[in-house]
Amino acid sequence: MPMKKIAISLPQPVLETVDRLAAQRGESRSRTIATILSRVARAKRDRDITARIDALFADETIRAEQKRTADEFSEMQPWTGQEW
């Protein structure tokens, strides 16, 4: 993946924490910051997806339809002893 250089300003205590973490992990400051930002972005995306799913299933009609479909599928396919 191509890298892009940026300049950021951090409070001294934050920078010291990042530097300690980078040293513990045996990686550069840039790599550590990139990893942290990537994880934060992924967590935000995951929370957004979960919120959308929760909103969808808050609709009683949709929840009931999904339950009905799952029950019908379960009756069609016995899972006992099945290997995945």
C-alpha positions in Angstrom: 0.0 0.0 0.0 1.4 3.4 -0.9 2.3 5.6 2.0 1.6 9.3 2.3 3.6 11.6 4.6 1.7 14.0 6.8 2.6 16.3 9.7 0.7 16.2 12.9 1.1 17.9 16.3 0.7 15.9 19.5 0.8 16.8 23.1 4.1 15.7 24.6 2.6 13.1 26.9 0.8 11.5 24.0 3.9 11.4 21.9 5.8 9.8 24.8 3.2 7.2 25.2 3.3 6.4 21.4 7.1 6.3 21.5 7.0 3.8 24.5 4.5 1.7 22.7 6.5 1.7 19.5 9.6 0.7 21.4 7.8 -2.2 23.1 6.4 -3.4 19.8 9.7 -3.0 18.0 8.3 -0.7 15.3 8.6 2.8 14.2 6.5 5.7 15.6 4.9 6.1 12.1 3.9 2.4 12.0 2.5 2.5 15.5 0.4 5.6 14.8 -0.8 4.1 11.5 -1.9 0.9 13.3 -3.7 2.9 16.0 -5.5 5.1 13.5 -6.5 2.0 11.4 -7.9 0.3 14.5 -9.9 3.4 15.5 -11.3 3.7 12.0 -12.2 0.0 11.9 -13.9 0.2 15.3 -15.9 3.3 14.1 -17.0 1.5 11.0 -18.0 -1.6 13.0 -20.0 0.5 15.4 -21.8 2.2 12.5 -22.6 -1.2 11.0 -23.9 -2.5 14.3 -26.0 0.6 14.8 -27.6 0.1 11.4 -28.3 -3.6 12.0 -29.8 -2.8 15.5 -32.0 -0.1 13.8 -33.1 -2.6 11.2 -34.1 -5.2 13.8 -35.8 -2.7 16.0 -38.6 -2.9 13.4 -40.9 -5.6 14.7 -42.1 -6.6 11.3 -38.5 -7.2 10.0 -37.6 -9.0 13.2 -40.6 -11.3 13.0 -39.9 -12.1 9.3 -36.3 -12.9 10.1 -37.3 -15.2 12.9 -39.9 -16.9 10.7 -37.3 -17.4 8.0 -34.7 -18.8 10.4 -37.2 -21.2 11.9 -38.2 -22.5 8.5 -34.6 -23.0 7.5 -33.9 -24.8 10.7 -36.7 -27.2 10.1 -35.5 -27.9 6.5 -31.9 -28.7 7.5 -31.2 -30.8 10.6 -27.9 -29.6 12.0 -27.3 -32.4 14.5 -24.0 -34.1 13.9 -23.2 -31.9 10.9 -19.6 -30.8 10.4 -18.8 -27.4 9.0 
